Amino acid sequence: MSLLTGPQGTEGVSDAAIHWPTAAYIHIPFCRRRCFYCDFPISVVGDGPVGDVRQRGETSPAIAAYVDLLCEEIAIAPQGPYPLETIFFGGGTPSLLSRPQVSQVLAALEARFEIAASPEISMEMDPGTFSREYLQGLKSDGINRVSLGAQSFTDALLQACGRSHSVAQIYTAVDLLAQVGITNVSLDLISGLPNQSLSQWQESLEAAIALHPQHLSTYDLVLEPTTVFGKRYQPGISPLPLQETAAQMYQLAAAILPEAGYHHYEISNYAQPGYACRHNQIYWKNAAYYGFGMGATSYLHRQRFSRPRTRTEYRQWVETLQQSQGQILCEISSSTDILLETIMLGFRLAEGISLRYLAQLHDPKTLSQFLSCISPYQDLGWVELYNQAEEPFVRLTDPDGFLFSNQVLAALWERLDP
C-alpha cells in the first residue's frame, strides 16, 4: 500500500520518479437523458424546455452542489511542480454547466496547480445544449477545443440510440462554433449501431468531412451489460451489423478519412496536421494525470485509483478526504502491471511503443518474451517493427493490426502476466 499526500507533497523522491501530471480530467456527470449504449457514471436531469429547474447548471441545485464539491476536491489534491498543459471537461454533458460554473472550476484548478501559458482546454458538448452567447463566454474563459457528440448523421439512428438531438442540431452546433471562432473542433461518430448499414456509415463519414472539423473520433459500438443495448442485443446478431460488416465500417473510415486529410494517429482517432488531441495522448502514453469528480480515475505516482460512481458516495469520499487532509491509500502498480498497461495503451497509437522504453520498464527476459510473442503476428502483417528517429518502435498495422488488436493483446497477457 502507498499513501498519496495532499498539501504535504511527497518528499525524498525525484520528479522523474514521481511522474507528476500536467493534465487534468474533470468529470461532469449530468445528462439530459441516458443514451442506450452508455454505462458512464451520470445523473439524468431531464430534457424539458430550457430553464427547466432540472436541466441546466444555472437553475439546478444538484449541479450547483456538485460543482462546489468538485472544487473542494481540487483544493486538497496533491500538488505537483508543473502547471497544467491540458484540461478536459468530460461527461456526461459538460455543456449543461453554466458559464460561471465552468469559470469556477477553472479558477479552482489555477489556484491549486496553475495553468500553462498555452494550454489545451477541451469540453465535450452535445448539439442543442448551448448558444452563441454561451460559447463566447467559454472562449473568453479559455475553452479552446470542443468535442461534439454528433454520433450519426441519420435521424433514425440517433433516435434508436436514445440521443436527445437531431441531425439539424449538429449543423447548427458546428455553425455556432465557427461563428465564435473556436477552431479546434472534434466530431464523435459511432459505427455498428442497430440497423446501421454500411452506406449509412459512409454517409455519416462524408457528412462529417464536409463540415471540416479539425478532428474526428470513430467508435465501434460496445455492448456493456448494464446498458439498454447490452440487455437488448447480442454482438453480430440482427439488428446489429454482422462482425464482417462492423470490420468493413472500420476499414471504410481508415480509407476515407486519410484521403480527406485526416491522419489516423490512434486506433479510433483522426486529426488534421497539428490537431491530435494533446490530452488524450497522455492516457495512451500511460503518463500521469489528475482525475476529479464522480467516477473519475487518476494516475499518479504509478498508482491508479477511481472515485465512487454515485453522487452520494462521491460526497462521502470527498468528506473523508478532507478529514484525512488529502491523504489517499491505494495499491502501487506492479512493474508487470505498468508494462502491460503501457503495451495495451501504446498499441492504440499509430506510432506504437518505443522498445527502448519497454526495456526500461522490465528485464531483458521479459522483453525477449514480448518480441517472441508478437513474432507470429508480424508474419500475419498485424504487427511491425520500425525505426523512428533512429529509435526502434513496435506498432500495430493500420487497419488490420488495429482490427485484430484484442487478439494480439490477449496473447501478450497470457504470456507476460504471471
C-alpha positions as CSV (number, residue, x, y, z in Angstrom):
1,M,0.0,0.0,0.0
2,S,1.1,3.6,-0.6
3,L,0.0,6.9,0.9
4,L,-0.7,9.7,-1.6
5,T,-0.4,13.0,0.2
6,G,-2.2,16.3,-0.5
7,P,-0.8,19.5,0.8
8,Q,2.3,17.8,2.3
9,G,3.6,16.5,-1.1
10,T,6.0,13.6,-1.5
11,E,9.5,14.1,-0.1
12,G,12.7,12.4,-0.9
13,V,11.7,11.3,-4.4
14,S,12.8,13.0,-7.7
15,D,10.2,14.5,-10.0
16,A,11.2,11.9,-12.7
17,A,10.4,9.1,-10.4
18,I,7.1,10.7,-9.2
19,H,5.8,11.4,-12.7
20,W,3.8,14.5,-11.7
21,P,0.9,15.2,-14.0
22,T,0.5,18.1,-16.4
23,A,-3.1,17.0,-17.3
24,A,-6.4,17.1,-15.5
25,Y,-9.7,15.4,-16.4
26,I,-12.9,16.9,-14.9
27,H,-15.9,14.6,-14.9
28,I,-19.3,16.4,-15.2
29,P,-21.9,13.6,-14.7
30,F,-25.1,15.3,-15.8
31,C,-27.1,14.4,-19.0
32,R,-30.5,15.3,-20.3
33,R,-31.1,11.6,-20.7
34,R,-29.1,8.3,-20.7
35,C,-28.2,7.1,-24.2
36,F,-28.9,3.4,-24.7
37,Y,-25.2,2.5,-25.1
38,C,-23.9,4.5,-22.1
39,D,-22.6,3.0,-18.9
40,F,-20.7,6.1,-17.7
41,P,-21.4,7.4,-14.2
42,I,-24.0,10.0,-14.9
43,S,-27.1,11.6,-13.4
44,V,-30.1,12.3,-15.6
45,V,-31.5,15.8,-15.2
46,G,-34.2,15.8,-17.9
47,D,-34.6,17.2,-21.4
48,G,-37.5,19.5,-20.9
49,P,-37.7,23.2,-22.0
50,V,-34.7,25.4,-21.5
51,G,-35.0,26.8,-18.0
52,D,-36.4,23.6,-16.5
53,V,-35.0,23.6,-12.9
54,R,-33.7,20.1,-13.5
55,Q,-31.9,20.7,-16.7
56,R,-29.1,23.4,-16.5
57,G,-26.4,24.4,-14.2
58,E,-27.7,27.9,-13.7
59,T,-31.1,26.6,-12.4
60,S,-30.3,23.1,-10.9
61,P,-29.4,22.9,-7.2
62,A,-28.0,19.4,-7.8
63,I,-25.5,20.7,-10.4
64,A,-24.5,23.7,-8.3
65,A,-23.9,21.5,-5.3
66,Y,-21.8,19.1,-7.4
67,V,-19.6,21.9,-8.8
68,D,-18.9,23.1,-5.3
69,L,-18.0,19.6,-4.2
70,L,-15.8,19.2,-7.2
71,C,-13.9,22.4,-6.4
72,E,-13.5,21.2,-2.8
73,E,-11.8,18.0,-4.1
74,I,-9.5,20.0,-6.4
75,A,-8.5,22.3,-3.5
76,I,-7.0,19.4,-1.5
77,A,-5.4,17.5,-4.4
78,P,-1.7,16.6,-4.4
79,Q,0.3,19.5,-5.8
80,G,3.0,18.9,-8.4
81,P,5.7,21.2,-9.5
82,Y,4.3,21.7,-13.0
83,P,1.4,23.8,-14.5
84,L,-1.4,22.0,-16.3
85,E,-0.8,21.8,-20.0
86,T,-4.2,20.1,-20.8
87,I,-7.6,20.2,-19.1
88,F,-10.5,18.0,-20.3
89,F,-14.2,18.5,-19.2
90,G,-15.8,15.1,-19.9
91,G,-19.1,13.6,-19.1
92,G,-21.9,13.3,-19.1
93,T,-22.7,16.6,-20.9
94,P,-20.4,19.4,-19.5
95,S,-22.2,22.0,-21.7
96,L,-25.0,21.7,-19.2
97,L,-22.9,23.7,-16.8
98,S,-23.4,27.5,-16.7
99,R,-20.5,29.7,-17.8
100,P,-19.9,30.9,-14.2
101,Q,-19.7,27.2,-13.1
102,V,-17.1,26.5,-15.8
103,S,-15.2,29.6,-14.6
104,Q,-15.4,28.4,-11.0
105,V,-13.8,25.0,-11.9
106,L,-11.0,26.6,-13.9
107,A,-10.3,29.1,-11.1
108,A,-10.1,26.2,-8.6
109,L,-7.6,24.4,-10.9
110,E,-5.5,27.5,-11.4
111,A,-5.4,28.2,-7.7
112,R,-4.2,24.7,-6.9
113,F,-1.9,23.9,-9.9
114,E,-1.6,27.0,-12.1
115,I,-2.4,26.7,-15.8
116,A,0.3,26.8,-18.5
117,A,0.6,29.7,-20.9
118,S,-0.8,27.9,-24.0
119,P,-3.0,25.0,-22.6
120,E,-5.4,22.8,-24.5
121,I,-8.7,23.1,-22.7
122,S,-11.3,20.8,-24.1
123,M,-15.0,20.4,-23.4
124,E,-17.4,17.7,-24.5
125,M,-20.7,19.2,-25.7
126,D,-23.9,17.8,-27.2
127,P,-25.8,19.6,-30.0
128,G,-28.7,21.6,-28.7
129,T,-27.2,22.4,-25.3
130,F,-25.5,25.7,-26.0
131,S,-26.0,29.1,-27.6
132,R,-23.6,31.5,-29.3
133,E,-23.5,33.7,-26.2
134,Y,-22.6,30.7,-24.1
135,L,-19.8,29.7,-26.4
136,Q,-18.4,33.2,-26.5
137,G,-18.2,33.2,-22.7
138,L,-16.5,29.8,-22.6
139,K,-14.0,31.0,-25.2
140,S,-13.2,34.1,-23.1
141,D,-12.6,31.8,-20.1
142,G,-10.1,29.7,-22.1
143,I,-12.0,26.8,-23.6
144,N,-10.3,26.3,-27.0
145,R,-11.2,22.8,-28.0
146,V,-14.7,21.3,-28.3
147,S,-15.6,17.6,-28.8
148,L,-19.1,17.5,-30.2
149,G,-21.1,14.3,-29.7
150,A,-22.7,14.0,-33.2
151,Q,-22.7,10.2,-33.2
152,S,-24.6,9.9,-36.5
153,F,-26.0,11.9,-39.4
154,T,-29.1,9.7,-39.7
155,D,-32.0,10.9,-37.5
156,A,-33.5,7.4,-37.2
157,L,-30.2,6.1,-35.8
158,L,-30.0,9.0,-33.3
159,Q,-33.5,8.2,-32.1
160,A,-32.7,4.5,-31.9
161,C,-29.7,5.3,-29.6
162,G,-31.8,7.5,-27.3
163,R,-30.0,10.6,-28.3
164,S,-31.7,13.9,-27.5
165,H,-30.5,15.8,-30.6
166,S,-31.3,15.8,-34.3
167,V,-29.1,15.9,-37.4
168,A,-30.2,19.5,-38.0
169,Q,-28.9,20.4,-34.5
170,I,-25.5,19.0,-35.4
171,Y,-25.2,21.5,-38.3
172,T,-26.5,24.4,-36.0
173,A,-23.9,23.5,-33.4
174,V,-21.0,23.4,-35.8
175,D,-22.1,26.8,-37.3
176,L,-22.2,28.3,-33.8
177,L,-18.7,27.1,-33.0
178,A,-17.5,28.7,-36.3
179,Q,-19.3,31.9,-35.5
180,V,-17.4,32.4,-32.2
181,G,-14.1,31.4,-33.7
182,I,-13.5,28.1,-31.9
183,T,-11.2,26.5,-34.4
184,N,-10.3,23.2,-32.8
185,V,-13.5,21.1,-33.1
186,S,-13.8,17.3,-32.9
187,L,-16.8,15.3,-34.0
188,D,-17.7,11.9,-32.4
189,L,-19.3,9.2,-34.6
190,I,-20.4,5.7,-33.7
191,S,-20.4,2.7,-36.0
192,G,-22.0,-0.7,-35.6
193,L,-25.4,0.7,-34.4
194,P,-28.6,-1.3,-34.6
195,N,-29.9,-1.4,-38.2
196,Q,-27.0,0.7,-39.4
197,S,-25.9,-0.1,-42.9
198,L,-22.5,0.3,-44.5
199,S,-23.9,3.0,-46.8
200,Q,-25.4,4.9,-43.8
201,W,-21.9,4.8,-42.1
202,Q,-20.3,6.1,-45.3
203,E,-22.9,8.9,-45.4
204,S,-22.1,9.9,-41.8
205,L,-18.4,10.0,-42.6
206,E,-18.9,12.1,-45.7
207,A,-21.2,14.5,-43.9
208,A,-18.7,14.9,-41.1
209,I,-15.9,15.6,-43.6
210,A,-18.0,18.2,-45.3
211,L,-18.2,20.2,-42.1
212,H,-14.3,20.4,-42.0
213,P,-13.8,19.6,-38.3
214,Q,-10.1,19.5,-37.2
215,H,-10.6,16.1,-35.6
216,L,-12.8,13.1,-35.9
217,S,-13.3,10.2,-33.4
218,T,-14.9,7.0,-34.8
219,Y,-16.0,4.5,-32.1
220,D,-17.4,1.0,-32.7
221,L,-20.5,0.2,-30.6
222,V,-19.5,-1.7,-27.4
223,L,-22.4,-3.6,-25.7
224,E,-21.9,-3.0,-21.9
225,P,-24.1,-5.5,-20.0
226,T,-25.8,-2.8,-17.8
227,T,-27.0,-0.6,-20.7
228,V,-30.2,-0.8,-22.6
229,F,-28.4,-2.1,-25.7
230,G,-26.4,-4.6,-23.6
231,K,-29.7,-6.1,-22.3
232,R,-31.4,-6.0,-25.6
233,Y,-28.9,-7.2,-28.2
234,Q,-26.1,-9.7,-28.8
235,P,-23.0,-8.9,-30.9
236,G,-23.3,-9.9,-34.5
237,I,-27.0,-10.8,-34.2
238,S,-29.6,-8.7,-36.1
239,P,-30.4,-5.8,-35.8
240,L,-26.7,-5.2,-35.0
241,P,-24.4,-5.4,-38.1
242,L,-22.5,-8.7,-38.7
243,Q,-19.0,-8.7,-37.4
244,E,-17.8,-8.6,-41.0
245,T,-19.9,-5.5,-41.7
246,A,-18.5,-3.8,-38.5
247,A,-15.0,-4.6,-39.7
248,Q,-15.8,-3.1,-43.1
249,M,-17.1,0.1,-41.3
250,Y,-13.7,0.4,-39.6
251,Q,-11.8,-0.2,-42.8
252,L,-14.0,2.3,-44.6
253,A,-13.2,5.1,-42.1
254,A,-9.5,4.1,-42.3
255,A,-9.6,4.6,-46.1
256,I,-11.9,7.6,-46.4
257,L,-10.6,9.9,-43.7
258,P,-6.9,9.9,-44.6
259,E,-7.9,10.7,-48.2
260,A,-9.7,13.7,-46.8
261,G,-6.5,14.9,-44.9
262,Y,-7.0,13.3,-41.5
263,H,-4.1,11.4,-40.0
264,H,-5.1,8.1,-38.4
265,Y,-3.0,8.7,-35.3
266,E,-4.8,6.5,-32.8
267,I,-7.0,3.4,-33.3
268,S,-10.2,5.4,-33.2
269,N,-9.0,9.0,-33.8
270,Y,-8.1,11.0,-36.8
271,A,-6.8,14.6,-37.0
272,Q,-5.7,17.2,-39.4
273,P,-2.0,18.1,-39.0
274,G,-1.4,19.8,-35.7
275,Y,-4.8,18.8,-34.2
276,A,-4.2,15.5,-32.5
277,C,-5.7,15.7,-29.0
278,R,-2.9,16.5,-26.6
279,H,-4.9,15.5,-23.5
280,N,-5.8,12.0,-24.7
281,Q,-2.3,11.3,-25.8
282,I,-1.4,11.5,-22.1
283,Y,-3.6,8.4,-21.5
284,W,-2.3,6.4,-24.4
285,K,1.3,7.0,-23.4
286,N,0.5,5.9,-19.9
287,A,1.7,9.1,-18.4
288,A,0.4,10.6,-15.1
289,Y,-2.8,12.6,-14.9
290,Y,-5.2,14.0,-12.4
291,G,-8.8,13.0,-12.4
292,F,-11.5,14.9,-10.5
293,G,-15.2,14.2,-10.0
294,M,-17.7,11.4,-9.6
295,G,-16.3,8.2,-11.2
296,A,-13.1,9.9,-12.4
297,T,-9.8,8.0,-12.4
298,S,-6.4,9.4,-11.5
299,Y,-3.0,8.0,-12.4
300,L,-0.4,9.5,-10.0
301,H,3.0,8.1,-8.8
302,R,2.3,5.0,-10.9
303,Q,-0.8,4.4,-8.9
304,R,-4.3,4.3,-10.4
305,F,-7.5,4.8,-8.5
306,S,-11.1,5.7,-9.2
307,R,-13.7,7.7,-7.3
308,P,-17.2,6.4,-6.4
309,R,-19.7,6.3,-9.2
310,T,-22.7,7.9,-7.4
311,R,-23.0,11.5,-6.2
312,T,-23.9,10.4,-2.6
313,E,-20.8,8.1,-2.3
314,Y,-18.6,10.7,-4.0
315,R,-19.7,13.4,-1.5
316,Q,-18.8,11.0,1.4
317,W,-15.5,10.2,-0.3
318,V,-14.6,13.9,-0.5
319,E,-15.6,14.5,3.1
320,T,-13.3,11.6,4.2
321,L,-10.5,13.0,2.0
322,Q,-10.9,16.4,3.7
323,Q,-10.8,14.8,7.2
324,S,-7.5,13.0,6.2
325,Q,-6.0,16.2,4.9
326,G,-5.8,14.9,1.3
327,Q,-4.2,11.5,2.1
328,I,-5.4,8.5,0.0
329,L,-4.4,4.9,0.5
330,C,-4.1,2.9,-2.8
331,E,-2.3,0.0,-4.3
332,I,1.0,0.6,-6.0
333,S,1.0,-0.8,-9.6
334,S,3.5,-3.7,-10.0
335,S,6.2,-3.5,-12.7
336,T,4.2,-6.1,-14.7
337,D,1.0,-4.0,-14.5
338,I,2.9,-1.0,-15.7
339,L,4.4,-3.0,-18.6
340,L,1.0,-4.5,-19.7
341,E,-0.8,-1.1,-19.4
342,T,1.9,0.6,-21.4
343,I,1.6,-2.1,-24.2
344,M,-2.2,-2.0,-24.2
345,L,-2.4,1.8,-24.4
346,G,0.7,2.3,-26.6
347,F,-0.7,-0.2,-29.2
348,R,-3.6,2.2,-29.7
349,L,-1.3,4.8,-31.2
350,A,-0.2,4.7,-34.8
351,E,3.4,5.3,-33.8
352,G,3.2,2.4,-31.3
353,I,5.7,1.9,-28.5
354,S,9.4,2.5,-28.0
355,L,11.3,-0.7,-27.4
356,R,13.9,1.3,-25.6
357,Y,11.2,2.5,-23.2
358,L,9.8,-1.1,-22.7
359,A,13.3,-2.2,-21.9
360,Q,13.4,0.4,-19.1
361,L,10.2,-1.0,-17.6
362,H,11.2,-4.6,-17.3
363,D,14.1,-7.1,-17.5
364,P,15.7,-8.3,-20.8
365,K,14.0,-11.7,-20.4
366,T,10.5,-10.2,-20.4
367,L,11.3,-8.0,-23.4
368,S,12.5,-11.1,-25.2
369,Q,9.2,-12.9,-24.3
370,F,7.4,-9.9,-25.7
371,L,9.2,-10.0,-29.0
372,S,8.8,-13.7,-29.3
373,C,5.0,-13.4,-28.6
374,I,4.5,-10.8,-31.3
375,S,6.6,-12.6,-33.9
376,P,3.6,-14.7,-35.3
377,Y,1.6,-11.5,-35.7
378,Q,4.4,-9.9,-37.7
379,D,4.1,-12.8,-40.1
380,L,0.4,-12.1,-40.4
381,G,1.0,-8.5,-41.1
382,W,-0.7,-7.2,-37.9
383,V,2.5,-6.1,-36.1
384,E,5.6,-4.4,-37.4
385,L,8.9,-3.2,-36.1
386,Y,10.3,0.1,-37.5
387,N,12.7,2.9,-36.6
388,Q,11.7,6.4,-35.6
389,A,14.4,9.0,-35.2
390,E,16.9,6.1,-35.1
391,E,15.0,4.5,-32.2
392,P,13.3,1.1,-32.5
393,F,9.5,1.0,-32.2
394,V,6.8,-1.6,-32.5
395,R,3.2,-0.9,-33.6
396,L,0.0,-2.5,-34.9
397,T,-0.5,-2.1,-38.6
398,D,-3.3,0.1,-40.0
399,P,-6.0,-1.2,-40.4
400,D,-5.5,-4.9,-40.0
401,G,-3.4,-4.8,-36.8
402,F,-5.9,-2.4,-35.2
403,L,-8.8,-4.6,-36.2
404,F,-7.2,-7.7,-34.5
405,S,-5.7,-5.8,-31.6
406,N,-7.7,-7.7,-29.0
407,Q,-6.4,-11.0,-30.3
408,V,-2.8,-9.7,-30.1
409,L,-3.2,-8.3,-26.6
410,A,-4.9,-11.4,-25.3
411,A,-1.8,-13.4,-26.4
412,L,0.5,-10.9,-24.7
413,W,-1.5,-11.0,-21.5
414,E,-1.3,-14.8,-21.4
415,R,2.5,-14.8,-22.0
416,L,3.6,-11.9,-19.8
417,D,1.1,-11.9,-16.9
418,P,2.3,-14.5,-14.4
